[in-house]
Amino acid sequence: MTTAQPTPKIAILGAGLIGAAWAALFQHHGADVRVWDPHPDALAATPKRMTKPLAQLAEAAPDAGPLGSVTLCETVAEAVTGADLVQENAPENIPVKHDLYAQVEPLLADHAVLASSTSALTWSELSPGLQDPARLITAHPFNPPHLVPLVEIYGTDADRIARAEALYRGAGRVPVRLNKDATGHIANRLASALWREAVFMVQDGIADVEAIDAALVNGPGLRWSVLGAHMAYHLGGGAGGMQGYLAHLGPSQERRWAALGSPTLSPEVQAELVAGVTREAAGRDIAELEDTRDKALIAALRARKDAPHV
């Protein structure tokens, strides 16, 4: 956050894994953060939950400036009143979210944005819970949200979207807008399409889990960390760019699309997926795998700071 601007006031509703990461992110970037959770034990555990994300942010983004403040709030009103952004992280349950919105909406400042971190629900499903649906945006982060910069946004009020985008950019995020409401937003649709084919290749016996993951990480995954899918094919067309690629290789691309499969998560396929990731994990538990992932993400983020942008 720049010192020339007023300190952003951020309300975090729900102090689970995602909420604690949001709180750490905004505190790291200098915001006034207020956290509320309906469960007192979860609220009390928030500072401990934030310790690891804050340490990782200090390593990944050491030049963010002075830390902001964090206040644990016993009531929704204490957290929300005066907030610029209310980041809601309630369970993926429409009635639960609607009940929370009924408490939050009367407390919102005129300029405030109510943002849902929802990954599975759409704006169209959530907005009927509000008297003024334009107050709401969906703002889906990618896990872990304090390290992965993406925030996918959909809403109907352009001014509120712009204000939210400015706050997310101030916290080092990369907001992208959806032009229409869509299940899975953008990135989860892409990820689901890729995993669908990865599962099909296991089901069809094309390759095992470890080979598929290694092929992705050491091939297109590396390229996709610096190029989007469309830009990658633009460069794949050589001097002719995308137009040249479509003219010369479009038919072969359509043949590949036609060969893609439709897997089923049968008991046999599920067993092979579980066995495959167990072999790949090689005895490491979830916590160790998460630590390895996060260290790699931090290294990648620091490398990207000095990398040219396509």
C-alpha positions as CSV (number, residue, x, y, z in Angstrom):
1,M,0.0,0.0,0.0
2,T,1.4,3.5,-0.8
3,T,1.9,5.9,2.1
4,A,0.3,8.7,0.1
5,Q,-3.1,7.0,0.2
6,P,-5.4,6.6,3.3
7,T,-4.8,3.3,5.1
8,P,-7.2,0.7,3.6
9,K,-9.7,-0.7,6.1
10,I,-10.3,-4.4,5.4
11,A,-12.8,-6.7,7.2
12,I,-12.2,-10.4,7.1
13,L,-15.3,-12.5,7.8
14,G,-14.3,-16.1,8.5
15,A,-10.9,-16.9,10.0
16,G,-10.3,-20.3,8.5
17,L,-7.4,-21.2,6.1
18,I,-8.4,-18.7,3.5
19,G,-9.5,-15.9,5.9
20,A,-6.3,-16.1,7.9
21,A,-4.2,-15.9,4.7
22,W,-6.2,-12.9,3.5
23,A,-5.7,-11.2,6.9
24,A,-1.9,-11.9,6.7
25,L,-1.7,-10.6,3.2
26,F,-3.5,-7.3,3.9
27,Q,-1.6,-6.8,7.1
28,H,1.7,-7.4,5.3
29,H,0.8,-4.7,2.8
30,G,-0.1,-2.1,5.5
31,A,-3.9,-2.3,5.8
32,D,-6.0,-1.9,8.9
33,V,-7.4,-5.4,9.2
34,R,-10.3,-6.5,11.3
35,V,-11.2,-10.2,11.6
36,W,-14.4,-11.8,12.8
37,D,-15.4,-15.4,13.0
38,P,-18.6,-16.9,14.5
39,H,-16.6,-19.4,16.4
40,P,-14.7,-17.8,19.3
41,D,-12.0,-20.6,19.3
42,A,-11.3,-20.0,15.6
43,L,-11.1,-16.3,16.1
44,A,-8.7,-16.7,19.0
45,A,-6.5,-19.0,16.9
46,T,-6.2,-16.4,14.1
47,P,-2.9,-14.8,15.2
48,K,-1.3,-18.3,15.3
49,R,-2.8,-19.1,11.9
50,M,-1.4,-16.0,10.5
51,T,2.2,-16.6,11.7
52,K,3.3,-18.8,8.8
53,P,1.7,-16.7,6.0
54,L,3.3,-13.6,7.5
55,A,6.7,-15.2,7.6
56,Q,6.3,-16.4,4.0
57,L,5.2,-13.0,2.9
58,A,8.3,-11.4,4.5
59,E,10.4,-13.7,2.3
60,A,8.3,-13.4,-0.9
61,A,7.7,-9.6,-0.7
62,P,10.2,-8.1,1.7
63,D,9.8,-4.5,0.2
64,A,6.0,-4.2,1.0
65,G,6.6,-1.5,3.7
66,P,5.5,-1.3,7.3
67,L,3.0,-3.8,8.6
68,G,-0.6,-2.8,9.1
69,S,-2.7,-3.6,12.2
70,V,-4.9,-6.6,13.0
71,T,-7.9,-6.4,15.4
72,L,-9.9,-9.5,16.4
73,C,-13.6,-8.5,16.5
74,E,-16.3,-10.2,18.6
75,T,-19.1,-8.9,16.5
76,V,-19.8,-8.5,12.8
77,A,-20.6,-4.8,13.3
78,E,-17.2,-4.2,14.9
79,A,-15.4,-5.7,11.9
80,V,-17.5,-4.3,9.1
81,T,-18.3,-0.7,10.1
82,G,-16.2,1.7,8.1
83,A,-14.5,-1.0,6.1
84,D,-13.5,-0.3,2.5
85,L,-13.5,-4.0,1.6
86,V,-15.4,-6.8,3.3
87,Q,-13.8,-10.1,2.3
88,E,-16.3,-12.9,3.1
89,N,-14.9,-16.4,3.6
90,A,-18.0,-18.3,4.9
91,P,-18.5,-22.0,4.1
92,E,-19.7,-22.8,0.5
93,N,-23.3,-22.9,1.6
94,I,-25.8,-20.5,0.0
95,P,-28.2,-20.1,3.0
96,V,-25.2,-19.5,5.4
97,K,-23.8,-16.8,3.1
98,H,-27.3,-15.2,2.7
99,D,-27.7,-15.1,6.4
100,L,-24.3,-13.4,6.8
101,Y,-25.1,-10.9,4.1
102,A,-28.4,-10.0,5.9
103,Q,-26.2,-9.0,8.9
104,V,-23.5,-7.3,6.9
105,E,-25.5,-5.2,4.4
106,P,-27.0,-2.7,6.8
107,L,-23.5,-2.0,8.2
108,L,-21.8,-1.3,4.9
109,A,-20.5,2.2,4.2
110,D,-21.8,3.6,0.9
111,H,-18.4,3.1,-0.8
112,A,-17.8,-0.4,0.6
113,V,-17.4,-3.5,-1.5
114,L,-18.6,-6.9,-0.2
115,A,-16.4,-9.5,-1.8
116,S,-17.0,-13.3,-1.6
117,S,-14.0,-15.6,-1.7
118,T,-16.3,-18.3,-3.1
119,S,-14.8,-20.9,-5.4
120,A,-17.8,-23.1,-6.1
121,L,-20.7,-20.6,-6.0
122,T,-21.5,-17.9,-8.6
123,W,-22.5,-14.3,-8.2
124,S,-26.0,-15.2,-9.5
125,E,-26.5,-17.7,-6.7
126,L,-25.1,-15.3,-4.0
127,S,-26.6,-11.9,-4.9
128,P,-30.2,-12.7,-4.2
129,G,-29.2,-12.5,-0.5
130,L,-28.8,-8.8,-0.8
131,Q,-31.2,-5.8,-0.9
132,D,-28.7,-4.1,-3.3
133,P,-27.0,-6.9,-5.3
134,A,-24.6,-4.4,-6.9
135,R,-22.8,-4.2,-3.6
136,L,-21.5,-7.8,-4.1
137,I,-18.6,-9.1,-6.2
138,T,-17.2,-12.5,-6.3
139,A,-13.4,-12.3,-5.7
140,H,-12.0,-15.8,-5.9
141,P,-8.4,-16.3,-4.8
142,F,-6.2,-19.2,-5.7
143,N,-4.8,-21.3,-2.8
144,P,-2.7,-20.3,-1.0
145,P,-4.1,-16.8,-1.5
146,H,-1.2,-15.0,0.2
147,L,1.3,-16.4,-2.3
148,V,-0.6,-17.0,-5.6
149,P,-1.4,-13.5,-6.9
150,L,-4.6,-14.3,-8.9
151,V,-8.0,-12.9,-7.8
152,E,-10.9,-13.5,-10.2
153,I,-13.6,-10.9,-10.0
154,Y,-17.2,-10.7,-11.2
155,G,-19.8,-8.1,-10.4
156,T,-22.3,-5.7,-11.9
157,D,-21.1,-2.3,-10.5
158,A,-18.1,-1.1,-12.5
159,D,-17.1,1.5,-9.9
160,R,-17.1,-1.1,-7.1
161,I,-15.1,-3.5,-9.2
162,A,-12.5,-0.8,-9.9
163,R,-12.2,0.1,-6.2
164,A,-11.8,-3.6,-5.3
165,E,-9.2,-4.1,-8.0
166,A,-7.2,-1.1,-6.6
167,L,-7.2,-2.6,-3.1
168,Y,-6.1,-6.0,-4.4
169,R,-3.3,-4.5,-6.5
170,G,-2.2,-2.6,-3.4
171,A,-1.8,-6.0,-1.7
172,G,0.3,-7.4,-4.6
173,R,-2.6,-9.3,-6.2
174,V,-3.4,-9.6,-10.0
175,P,-7.1,-9.1,-10.4
176,V,-8.8,-10.3,-13.6
177,R,-12.4,-9.7,-14.6
178,L,-15.0,-12.1,-15.9
179,N,-17.3,-10.7,-18.5
180,K,-20.1,-13.0,-17.4
181,D,-20.9,-15.0,-14.4
182,A,-19.6,-18.5,-14.8
183,T,-19.2,-21.7,-12.6
184,G,-15.6,-22.2,-11.8
185,H,-14.7,-18.7,-12.8
186,I,-11.7,-18.7,-15.2
187,A,-8.8,-20.6,-13.6
188,N,-10.7,-23.4,-12.1
189,R,-12.4,-24.1,-15.4
190,L,-9.0,-24.3,-17.0
191,A,-7.6,-26.4,-14.2
192,S,-10.6,-28.7,-14.3
193,A,-10.3,-29.2,-18.1
194,L,-6.6,-30.1,-17.7
195,W,-7.2,-32.5,-14.8
196,R,-10.1,-34.1,-16.7
197,E,-7.7,-35.1,-19.4
198,A,-5.0,-36.1,-16.9
199,V,-7.6,-38.5,-15.2
200,F,-8.6,-39.8,-18.6
201,M,-5.0,-40.7,-19.5
202,V,-4.7,-42.7,-16.2
203,Q,-8.1,-44.4,-17.0
204,D,-7.0,-45.1,-20.6
205,G,-3.6,-46.4,-19.6
206,I,-1.7,-43.8,-21.6
207,A,0.5,-42.9,-18.6
208,D,0.6,-43.2,-14.8
209,V,0.0,-40.4,-12.4
210,E,3.7,-39.6,-11.8
211,A,4.5,-39.4,-15.5
212,I,1.6,-37.1,-16.2
213,D,2.5,-34.7,-13.4
214,A,6.2,-34.7,-14.4
215,A,5.2,-34.0,-18.0
216,L,3.1,-31.1,-16.9
217,V,5.6,-29.5,-14.5
218,N,8.5,-29.8,-16.8
219,G,6.7,-29.0,-20.0
220,P,3.7,-26.7,-20.4
221,G,3.5,-25.9,-16.7
222,L,6.9,-24.2,-16.9
223,R,5.9,-22.3,-20.0
224,W,2.5,-21.3,-18.6
225,S,4.1,-19.7,-15.6
226,V,5.3,-16.9,-18.0
227,L,2.8,-17.2,-20.9
228,G,-0.9,-17.6,-21.1
229,A,-2.4,-20.4,-23.3
230,H,-3.4,-18.1,-26.1
231,M,0.0,-16.3,-26.2
232,A,1.8,-19.6,-26.1
233,Y,0.1,-20.6,-29.3
234,H,0.7,-17.2,-30.8
235,L,4.4,-17.8,-30.4
236,G,3.9,-21.4,-31.6
237,G,2.9,-20.0,-34.9
238,G,6.4,-18.6,-35.5
239,A,6.6,-15.4,-37.6
240,G,2.9,-15.8,-38.5
241,G,1.8,-15.7,-34.9
242,M,-1.7,-16.9,-34.0
243,Q,-3.0,-16.4,-37.5
244,G,-0.2,-18.5,-38.9
245,Y,-0.8,-21.2,-36.3
246,L,-4.5,-21.4,-37.0
247,A,-4.0,-21.5,-40.7
248,H,-1.4,-24.2,-40.7
249,L,-2.0,-26.2,-37.5
250,G,-5.6,-25.5,-36.7
251,P,-6.8,-28.8,-38.2
252,S,-4.2,-30.8,-36.1
253,Q,-5.4,-28.9,-33.0
254,E,-9.0,-29.9,-33.8
255,R,-7.9,-33.6,-34.1
256,R,-6.3,-33.4,-30.7
257,W,-9.5,-31.9,-29.2
258,A,-11.5,-34.7,-30.8
259,A,-9.1,-37.3,-29.1
260,L,-9.6,-35.9,-25.6
261,G,-11.5,-38.2,-23.3
262,S,-14.4,-38.2,-20.9
263,P,-13.2,-40.0,-17.8
264,T,-15.3,-41.4,-15.0
265,L,-14.3,-41.4,-11.4
266,S,-15.1,-45.1,-11.0
267,P,-13.7,-46.9,-7.9
268,E,-10.9,-48.4,-10.0
269,V,-9.9,-44.9,-11.4
270,Q,-10.1,-43.4,-7.9
271,A,-7.9,-46.2,-6.5
272,E,-5.2,-45.6,-9.2
273,L,-5.3,-41.8,-8.6
274,V,-4.8,-42.4,-4.9
275,A,-2.1,-44.9,-5.4
276,G,-0.3,-42.6,-7.9
277,V,-0.2,-39.6,-5.7
278,T,0.9,-41.8,-2.8
279,R,3.8,-43.0,-4.9
280,E,4.6,-39.5,-5.9
281,A,4.5,-38.2,-2.4
282,A,7.1,-40.8,-1.4
283,G,6.2,-40.8,2.3
284,R,5.8,-37.0,2.7
285,D,2.7,-36.0,4.5
286,I,0.4,-33.1,3.5
287,A,2.1,-30.6,5.7
288,E,5.5,-31.4,4.3
289,L,4.1,-31.3,0.7
290,E,2.6,-27.9,1.4
291,D,5.9,-26.6,2.8
292,T,7.7,-27.8,-0.3
293,R,5.0,-26.3,-2.6
294,D,5.2,-22.9,-0.7
295,K,9.0,-22.7,-0.8
296,A,8.8,-23.4,-4.6
297,L,6.1,-20.7,-5.0
298,I,8.2,-18.2,-3.1
299,A,11.2,-18.9,-5.2
300,A,9.2,-18.6,-8.4
301,L,7.6,-15.3,-7.2
302,R,11.0,-13.8,-6.4
303,A,12.3,-15.0,-9.8
304,R,9.4,-13.5,-11.6
305,K,10.1,-10.0,-10.1
306,D,13.2,-9.8,-12.3
307,A,11.8,-11.6,-15.3
308,P,10.5,-9.8,-18.3
309,H,6.7,-9.8,-18.8
310,V,5.2,-11.0,-22.1
